């Protein structure tokens, strides 16, 4: 079993936090290998004066996009400042009197998963206020080797894309913090407490750790893989499977003929994936209580599968088959993709191979650039 940054801090580096007033940025994933919470473990060695919670809240119970109010941790009587309510970035008032901010959240490895945006914005306030910033590193659950997808263009930066990186960056949060600091020239005392025993080829289910769902619609590591591509379905009028037991694996709509779509997609013989017809009825979100027909994404080889390209093939097939029914939520889709070029290319029936080829050069440049920030 690997040793998390949390473990290494408590076992070997706790003098760094002794008698310091700490603000802890965390949620339900901030646990050790025995599922003990970081709030309990760290409070023996430092003064946790404030807690900060990302999207989905301190306990991870809120659905996507649901605003969360600040509250009190009833166990420790510490304020929990919500970073997904009226504000997304800690304020100077919230960090007043703190010596250090500590970030300890399990990420899933996708650019548009908002926890890394919270990481970046929290680093910014620490820099502005002269507060030390510490990252307790955790695994990239979908491995740290594979890089996939286009680089976000600066004009499309948002809370679902805070920095110009690919959809699949293949980095841990500690490595991303080092990249963020360097590329935005933050004047920041950054401490990354690295893991021991994790290597870049490891997937989360090879770490010996328990998977704690980082959000309500991220129940398994398999979901994190399909999410790389199928999150973009949020930017369309298709259901991405929210409100079902298989979010980001079941894709459909009431007006789709799943049998025909599956037949067409399987004929493409894409690497590492098979498609199966699925009928489902979401309990909430798009098409709530309506019967949808569509496809289930079955990843058969998670190393060779390319979820971003799978998504492009899926949307391309649906546009061609259902030009009158299918719609983009244009602005949101472009923010998710980090460009307006992909939507335009799909609407112009550009071959998927040509679309994916368009980002290869910049992706290769990123892979070279990221080497300076890799820890493992």
LORO-457658 format. One record per residue (C-alpha): residue number from 1; residue in one letter; x, z, y. Coordinates in steps of 0.02 Angstrom, whole numbers, plus 50000, padded with zeros to 5 digits. Layout:
+-----+------+-------+-------+-------+
: pos : code :     u :     w :     v :
+-----+------+-------+-------+-------+
: NUM :    A :     X :     Z :     Y :
...
+-----+------+-------+-------+-------+
// end
This chain:
+-----+------+-------+-------+-------+
: pos : code :     u :     w :     v :
+-----+------+-------+-------+-------+
:   1 :    X : 50000 : 50000 : 50000 :
:   2 :    X : 50061 : 49961 : 50175 :
:   3 :    X : 50089 : 50091 : 50309 :
:   4 :    X : 49986 : 50061 : 50466 :
:   5 :    X : 50051 : 50086 : 50641 :
:   6 :    X : 49938 : 50239 : 50648 :
:   7 :    X : 50030 : 50315 : 50499 :
:   8 :    X : 50201 : 50278 : 50570 :
:   9 :    X : 50156 : 50355 : 50737 :
:  10 :    X : 50094 : 50515 : 50655 :
:  11 :    X : 50233 : 50529 : 50527 :
:  12 :    X : 50386 : 50471 : 50622 :
:  13 :    X : 50354 : 50442 : 50808 :
:  14 :    X : 50232 : 50577 : 50861 :
:  15 :    X : 50354 : 50648 : 50987 :
:  16 :    X : 50310 : 50496 : 51095 :
:  17 :    X : 50134 : 50561 : 51121 :
:  18 :    X : 50162 : 50749 : 51120 :
:  19 :    X : 50075 : 50837 : 51264 :
:  20 :    X : 50023 : 50673 : 51342 :
:  21 :    X : 49851 : 50634 : 51413 :
:  22 :    X : 49794 : 50484 : 51313 :
:  23 :    X : 49654 : 50359 : 51328 :
:  24 :    X : 49614 : 50289 : 51154 :
:  25 :    X : 49540 : 50114 : 51140 :
:  26 :    X : 49459 : 50108 : 50970 :
:  27 :    X : 49303 : 50094 : 50863 :
:  28 :    X : 49249 : 50127 : 50684 :
:  29 :    X : 49397 : 50027 : 50615 :
:  30 :    X : 49523 : 50154 : 50683 :
:  31 :    X : 49550 : 50240 : 50516 :
:  32 :    X : 49696 : 50270 : 50398 :
:  33 :    X : 49707 : 50226 : 50212 :
:  34 :    X : 49598 : 50378 : 50172 :
:  35 :    X : 49467 : 50324 : 50300 :
:  36 :    X : 49509 : 50471 : 50414 :
:  37 :    X : 49475 : 50430 : 50597 :
:  38 :    X : 49615 : 50412 : 50722 :
:  39 :    X : 49523 : 50525 : 50846 :
:  40 :    X : 49538 : 50671 : 50725 :
:  41 :    X : 49717 : 50631 : 50673 :
:  42 :    X : 49789 : 50601 : 50846 :
:  43 :    X : 49705 : 50749 : 50929 :
:  44 :    X : 49823 : 50866 : 50836 :
:  45 :    X : 49971 : 50795 : 50933 :
:  46 :    X : 49908 : 50739 : 51103 :
:  47 :    X : 49769 : 50768 : 51227 :
:  48 :    X : 49642 : 50628 : 51200 :
:  49 :    X : 49559 : 50634 : 51369 :
:  50 :    X : 49454 : 50475 : 51358 :
:  51 :    X : 49392 : 50350 : 51231 :
:  52 :    X : 49359 : 50166 : 51263 :
:  53 :    X : 49250 : 50059 : 51151 :
:  54 :    X : 49246 : 49867 : 51137 :
:  55 :    X : 49101 : 49750 : 51097 :
:  56 :    X : 48985 : 49822 : 50962 :
:  57 :    X : 49021 : 49999 : 51021 :
:  58 :    X : 49119 : 50150 : 50963 :
:  59 :    X : 49029 : 50152 : 50795 :
:  60 :    X : 49015 : 49963 : 50776 :
:  61 :    X : 48825 : 49966 : 50766 :
:  62 :    X : 48776 : 49852 : 50911 :
:  63 :    X : 48740 : 49668 : 50882 :
:  64 :    X : 48838 : 49529 : 50968 :
:  65 :    X : 48809 : 49516 : 51154 :
:  66 :    X : 48716 : 49682 : 51162 :
:  67 :    X : 48767 : 49783 : 51314 :
:  68 :    X : 48824 : 49959 : 51276 :
:  69 :    X : 48815 : 50109 : 51392 :
:  70 :    X : 48953 : 50236 : 51409 :
:  71 :    X : 48921 : 50400 : 51317 :
:  72 :    X : 49002 : 50558 : 51249 :
:  73 :    X : 49091 : 50584 : 51083 :
:  74 :    X : 48990 : 50734 : 51024 :
:  75 :    X : 49123 : 50786 : 50899 :
:  76 :    X : 49265 : 50803 : 51025 :
:  77 :    X : 49163 : 50809 : 51187 :
:  78 :    X : 49263 : 50664 : 51258 :
:  79 :    X : 49188 : 50527 : 51367 :
:  80 :    X : 49170 : 50358 : 51282 :
:  81 :    X : 49189 : 50222 : 51413 :
:  82 :    X : 49102 : 50063 : 51359 :
:  83 :    X : 49202 : 49904 : 51389 :
:  84 :    X : 49052 : 49798 : 51343 :
:  85 :    X : 48922 : 49851 : 51469 :
:  86 :    X : 48928 : 49815 : 51654 :
:  87 :    X : 49118 : 49803 : 51645 :
:  88 :    X : 49241 : 49728 : 51522 :
:  89 :    X : 49401 : 49799 : 51595 :
:  90 :    X : 49439 : 49985 : 51617 :
:  91 :    X : 49428 : 50039 : 51798 :
:  92 :    X : 49558 : 50140 : 51893 :
:  93 :    X : 49434 : 50284 : 51896 :
:  94 :    X : 49422 : 50282 : 51705 :
:  95 :    X : 49610 : 50291 : 51681 :
:  96 :    X : 49644 : 50414 : 51823 :
:  97 :    X : 49750 : 50558 : 51758 :
:  98 :    X : 49802 : 50470 : 51596 :
:  99 :    X : 49984 : 50451 : 51545 :
: 100 :    X : 49954 : 50320 : 51411 :
: 101 :    X : 49827 : 50201 : 51337 :
: 102 :    X : 49832 : 50179 : 51148 :
: 103 :    X : 49748 : 50029 : 51065 :
: 104 :    X : 49700 : 50047 : 50881 :
: 105 :    X : 49570 : 49921 : 50822 :
: 106 :    X : 49563 : 49807 : 50670 :
: 107 :    X : 49556 : 49625 : 50726 :
: 108 :    X : 49504 : 49475 : 50620 :
: 109 :    X : 49626 : 49340 : 50679 :
: 110 :    X : 49514 : 49226 : 50784 :
: 111 :    X : 49539 : 49185 : 50968 :
: 112 :    X : 49356 : 49207 : 51013 :
: 113 :    X : 49334 : 49377 : 50930 :
: 114 :    X : 49326 : 49485 : 51086 :
: 115 :    X : 49433 : 49632 : 51032 :
: 116 :    X : 49592 : 49542 : 51084 :
: 117 :    X : 49514 : 49508 : 51255 :
: 118 :    X : 49486 : 49695 : 51271 :
: 119 :    X : 49669 : 49718 : 51222 :
: 120 :    X : 49727 : 49600 : 51360 :
: 121 :    X : 49616 : 49672 : 51497 :
: 122 :    X : 49667 : 49850 : 51450 :
: 123 :    X : 49850 : 49799 : 51462 :
: 124 :    X : 49813 : 49731 : 51636 :
: 125 :    X : 49742 : 49896 : 51700 :
: 126 :    X : 49887 : 49992 : 51624 :
: 127 :    X : 50007 : 49877 : 51716 :
: 128 :    X : 49913 : 49897 : 51880 :
: 129 :    X : 49909 : 50087 : 51866 :
: 130 :    X : 50083 : 50116 : 51796 :
: 131 :    X : 50021 : 50186 : 51630 :
: 132 :    X : 50115 : 50165 : 51466 :
: 133 :    X : 50027 : 50057 : 51338 :
: 134 :    X : 50041 : 50078 : 51149 :
: 135 :    X : 49975 : 49966 : 51011 :
: 136 :    X : 49958 : 50038 : 50836 :
: 137 :    X : 49978 : 49881 : 50733 :
: 138 :    X : 49860 : 49827 : 50594 :
: 139 :    X : 49859 : 49675 : 50478 :
: 140 :    X : 49797 : 49505 : 50525 :
: 141 :    X : 49668 : 49502 : 50383 :
: 142 :    X : 49674 : 49314 : 50359 :
: 143 :    X : 49865 : 49313 : 50344 :
: 144 :    X : 49998 : 49287 : 50475 :
: 145 :    X : 50061 : 49116 : 50421 :
: 146 :    X : 49921 : 48993 : 50451 :
: 147 :    X : 49891 : 48925 : 50626 :
: 148 :    X : 49740 : 48814 : 50656 :
: 149 :    X : 49635 : 48735 : 50792 :
: 150 :    X : 49659 : 48682 : 50971 :
: 151 :    X : 49743 : 48780 : 51110 :
: 152 :    X : 49623 : 48850 : 51240 :
: 153 :    X : 49636 : 48758 : 51406 :
: 154 :    X : 49661 : 48877 : 51556 :
: 155 :    X : 49504 : 48819 : 51647 :
: 156 :    X : 49400 : 48880 : 51498 :
: 157 :    X : 49471 : 49056 : 51494 :
: 158 :    X : 49335 : 49187 : 51473 :
: 159 :    X : 49299 : 49346 : 51378 :
: 160 :    X : 49285 : 49241 : 51219 :
: 161 :    X : 49451 : 49159 : 51257 :
: 162 :    X : 49566 : 49266 : 51363 :
: 163 :    X : 49730 : 49172 : 51337 :
: 164 :    X : 49790 : 48997 : 51289 :
: 165 :    X : 49813 : 49021 : 51101 :
: 166 :    X : 49742 : 48925 : 50951 :
: 167 :    X : 49580 : 48970 : 50865 :
: 168 :    X : 49683 : 49041 : 50721 :
: 169 :    X : 49841 : 49115 : 50795 :
: 170 :    X : 49914 : 49198 : 50640 :
: 171 :    X : 49974 : 49351 : 50736 :
: 172 :    X : 49943 : 49538 : 50730 :
: 173 :    X : 49875 : 49629 : 50881 :
: 174 :    X : 50047 : 49703 : 50911 :
: 175 :    X : 50125 : 49530 : 50913 :
: 176 :    X : 49987 : 49465 : 51027 :
: 177 :    X : 50018 : 49609 : 51147 :
: 178 :    X : 50200 : 49558 : 51160 :
: 179 :    X : 50149 : 49377 : 51191 :
: 180 :    X : 50019 : 49427 : 51322 :
: 181 :    X : 50144 : 49535 : 51415 :
: 182 :    X : 50278 : 49400 : 51420 :
: 183 :    X : 50167 : 49252 : 51462 :
: 184 :    X : 50070 : 49340 : 51600 :
: 185 :    X : 50225 : 49432 : 51665 :
: 186 :    X : 50142 : 49602 : 51658 :
: 187 :    X : 50246 : 49745 : 51729 :
: 188 :    X : 50207 : 49857 : 51583 :
: 189 :    X : 50292 : 49985 : 51472 :
: 190 :    X : 50230 : 49919 : 51304 :
: 191 :    X : 50262 : 50010 : 51141 :
: 192 :    X : 50211 : 49925 : 50978 :
: 193 :    X : 50212 : 50041 : 50828 :
: 194 :    X : 50238 : 49917 : 50687 :
: 195 :    X : 50175 : 49928 : 50509 :
: 196 :    X : 50284 : 49946 : 50357 :
: 197 :    X : 50259 : 49844 : 50199 :
: 198 :    X : 50152 : 49705 : 50273 :
: 199 :    X : 50218 : 49527 : 50263 :
: 200 :    X : 50147 : 49371 : 50341 :
: 201 :    X : 50079 : 49297 : 50180 :
: 202 :    X : 49968 : 49449 : 50145 :
: 203 :    X : 49779 : 49443 : 50160 :
: 204 :    X : 49685 : 49603 : 50192 :
: 205 :    X : 49626 : 49620 : 50013 :
: 206 :    X : 49809 : 49623 : 49960 :
: 207 :    X : 49854 : 49773 : 50071 :
: 208 :    X : 49775 : 49911 : 49967 :
: 209 :    X : 49673 : 49962 : 50120 :
: 210 :    X : 49484 : 49978 : 50129 :
: 211 :    X : 49392 : 49847 : 50230 :
: 212 :    X : 49289 : 49929 : 50368 :
: 213 :    X : 49177 : 49793 : 50444 :
: 214 :    X : 49240 : 49769 : 50623 :
: 215 :    X : 49066 : 49716 : 50679 :
: 216 :    X : 48891 : 49705 : 50601 :
: 217 :    X : 48911 : 49522 : 50556 :
: 218 :    X : 49087 : 49535 : 50483 :
: 219 :    X : 49050 : 49617 : 50314 :
: 220 :    X : 49195 : 49545 : 50214 :
: 221 :    X : 49365 : 49461 : 50229 :
: 222 :    X : 49281 : 49301 : 50165 :
: 223 :    X : 49169 : 49307 : 50319 :
: 224 :    X : 49322 : 49316 : 50431 :
: 225 :    X : 49384 : 49153 : 50353 :
: 226 :    X : 49224 : 49053 : 50378 :
: 227 :    X : 49202 : 49130 : 50552 :
: 228 :    X : 49354 : 49031 : 50612 :
: 229 :    X : 49247 : 48876 : 50609 :
: 230 :    X : 49067 : 48931 : 50594 :
: 231 :    X : 49071 : 49042 : 50749 :
: 232 :    X : 49057 : 48878 : 50845 :
: 233 :    X : 48882 : 48858 : 50773 :
: 234 :    X : 48835 : 48991 : 50901 :
: 235 :    X : 48858 : 48854 : 51031 :
: 236 :    X : 48722 : 48746 : 50951 :
: 237 :    X : 48538 : 48759 : 50903 :
: 238 :    X : 48583 : 48787 : 50721 :
: 239 :    X : 48573 : 48959 : 50641 :
: 240 :    X : 48745 : 49029 : 50600 :
: 241 :    X : 48664 : 49148 : 50475 :
: 242 :    X : 48647 : 49298 : 50589 :
: 243 :    X : 48504 : 49405 : 50527 :
: 244 :    X : 48549 : 49368 : 50345 :
: 245 :    X : 48667 : 49444 : 50218 :
: 246 :    X : 48786 : 49296 : 50236 :
: 247 :    X : 48825 : 49271 : 50422 :
: 248 :    X : 48941 : 49124 : 50457 :
: 249 :    X : 48923 : 49067 : 50276 :
: 250 :    X : 48740 : 49011 : 50283 :
: 251 :    X : 48711 : 48873 : 50411 :
: 252 :    X : 48546 : 48785 : 50439 :
: 253 :    X : 48383 : 48756 : 50532 :
: 254 :    X : 48200 : 48725 : 50488 :
: 255 :    X : 48221 : 48538 : 50521 :
: 256 :    X : 48370 : 48509 : 50405 :
: 257 :    X : 48363 : 48434 : 50230 :
: 258 :    X : 48495 : 48540 : 50145 :
: 259 :    X : 48502 : 48436 : 49987 :
: 260 :    X : 48551 : 48279 : 50082 :
: 261 :    X : 48674 : 48371 : 50193 :
: 262 :    X : 48761 : 48455 : 50047 :
: 263 :    X : 48775 : 48290 : 49954 :
: 264 :    X : 48853 : 48208 : 50105 :
: 265 :    X : 48977 : 48349 : 50139 :
: 266 :    X : 49034 : 48367 : 49959 :
: 267 :    X : 49068 : 48180 : 49952 :
: 268 :    X : 49202 : 48208 : 50085 :
: 269 :    X : 49303 : 48305 : 49955 :
: 270 :    X : 49373 : 48423 : 50086 :
: 271 :    X : 49514 : 48538 : 50033 :
: 272 :    X : 49471 : 48715 : 49981 :
: 273 :    X : 49283 : 48709 : 50007 :
: 274 :    X : 49121 : 48667 : 49919 :
: 275 :    X : 48946 : 48661 : 49992 :
: 276 :    X : 48783 : 48719 : 49913 :
: 277 :    X : 48604 : 48701 : 49972 :
: 278 :    X : 48531 : 48864 : 50034 :
: 279 :    X : 48360 : 48920 : 50096 :
: 280 :    X : 48359 : 49074 : 50206 :
: 281 :    X : 48248 : 49166 : 50329 :
: 282 :    X : 48341 : 49260 : 50468 :
: 283 :    X : 48272 : 49431 : 50509 :
: 284 :    X : 48331 : 49411 : 50690 :
: 285 :    X : 48428 : 49292 : 50803 :
: 286 :    X : 48393 : 49104 : 50797 :
: 287 :    X : 48240 : 49052 : 50696 :
: 288 :    X : 48194 : 49234 : 50661 :
: 289 :    X : 48065 : 49244 : 50520 :
: 290 :    X : 48070 : 49054 : 50498 :
: 291 :    X : 48123 : 48970 : 50337 :
: 292 :    X : 48285 : 48874 : 50363 :
: 293 :    X : 48361 : 48743 : 50249 :
: 294 :    X : 48546 : 48711 : 50254 :
: 295 :    X : 48714 : 48740 : 50172 :
: 296 :    X : 48818 : 48884 : 50110 :
: 297 :    X : 49004 : 48869 : 50142 :
: 298 :    X : 49099 : 48916 : 49983 :
: 299 :    X : 49286 : 48934 : 50015 :
: 300 :    X : 49370 : 48895 : 49849 :
: 301 :    X : 49550 : 48901 : 49911 :
: 302 :    X : 49575 : 49003 : 50068 :
: 303 :    X : 49753 : 48940 : 50094 :
: 304 :    X : 49714 : 48754 : 50094 :
: 305 :    X : 49541 : 48765 : 50176 :
: 306 :    X : 49535 : 48724 : 50361 :
: 307 :    X : 49378 : 48805 : 50431 :
: 308 :    X : 49392 : 48723 : 50603 :
: 309 :    X : 49394 : 48550 : 50524 :
: 310 :    X : 49254 : 48599 : 50404 :
: 311 :    X : 49150 : 48643 : 50557 :
: 312 :    X : 49186 : 48475 : 50638 :
: 313 :    X : 49133 : 48382 : 50481 :
: 314 :    X : 48974 : 48486 : 50471 :
: 315 :    X : 48922 : 48456 : 50651 :
: 316 :    X : 48970 : 48272 : 50641 :
: 317 :    X : 48858 : 48248 : 50489 :
: 318 :    X : 48713 : 48339 : 50571 :
: 319 :    X : 48728 : 48241 : 50734 :
: 320 :    X : 48722 : 48078 : 50638 :
: 321 :    X : 48576 : 48133 : 50527 :
: 322 :    X : 48473 : 48227 : 50658 :
: 323 :    X : 48515 : 48153 : 50830 :
: 324 :    X : 48344 : 48200 : 50902 :
: 325 :    X : 48342 : 48379 : 50838 :
: 326 :    X : 48521 : 48439 : 50855 :
: 327 :    X : 48577 : 48509 : 51022 :
: 328 :    X : 48734 : 48588 : 51092 :
: 329 :    X : 48725 : 48741 : 51202 :
: 330 :    X : 48851 : 48647 : 51304 :
: 331 :    X : 48933 : 48778 : 51414 :
: 332 :    X : 48944 : 48908 : 51276 :
: 333 :    X : 49011 : 48783 : 51148 :
: 334 :    X : 49147 : 48731 : 51270 :
: 335 :    X : 49197 : 48911 : 51304 :
: 336 :    X : 49209 : 48943 : 51117 :
: 337 :    X : 49314 : 48787 : 51086 :
: 338 :    X : 49413 : 48815 : 51245 :
: 339 :    X : 49389 : 48636 : 51300 :
: 340 :    X : 49254 : 48508 : 51339 :
: 341 :    X : 49343 : 48372 : 51241 :
: 342 :    X : 49283 : 48423 : 51067 :
: 343 :    X : 49098 : 48419 : 51112 :
: 344 :    X : 49123 : 48251 : 51198 :
: 345 :    X : 49215 : 48181 : 51047 :
: 346 :    X : 49080 : 48238 : 50926 :
: 347 :    X : 48943 : 48161 : 51032 :
: 348 :    X : 49042 : 47998 : 51036 :
: 349 :    X : 49055 : 47999 : 50845 :
: 350 :    X : 49244 : 48014 : 50851 :
: 351 :    X : 49315 : 48033 : 50674 :
: 352 :    X : 49359 : 48213 : 50633 :
: 353 :    X : 49535 : 48164 : 50583 :
: 354 :    X : 49564 : 48096 : 50757 :
: 355 :    X : 49493 : 48252 : 50840 :
: 356 :    X : 49603 : 48370 : 50739 :
: 357 :    X : 49754 : 48259 : 50766 :
: 358 :    X : 49730 : 48275 : 50954 :
: 359 :    X : 49783 : 48458 : 50953 :
: 360 :    X : 49925 : 48449 : 50825 :
: 361 :    X : 50066 : 48429 : 50951 :
: 362 :    X : 50017 : 48580 : 51055 :
: 363 :    X : 49985 : 48681 : 50897 :
: 364 :    X : 50161 : 48644 : 50838 :
: 365 :    X : 50229 : 48695 : 51008 :
: 366 :    X : 50134 : 48859 : 50995 :
: 367 :    X : 50204 : 48895 : 50823 :
: 368 :    X : 50380 : 48877 : 50891 :
: 369 :    X : 50342 : 48981 : 51045 :
: 370 :    X : 50262 : 49124 : 50949 :
: 371 :    X : 50422 : 49153 : 50849 :
: 372 :    X : 50492 : 49256 : 50994 :
: 373 :    X : 50350 : 49382 : 50975 :
: 374 :    X : 50336 : 49399 : 50786 :
: 375 :    X : 50378 : 49569 : 50713 :
: 376 :    X : 50359 : 49535 : 50527 :
+-----+------+-------+-------+-------+
// end
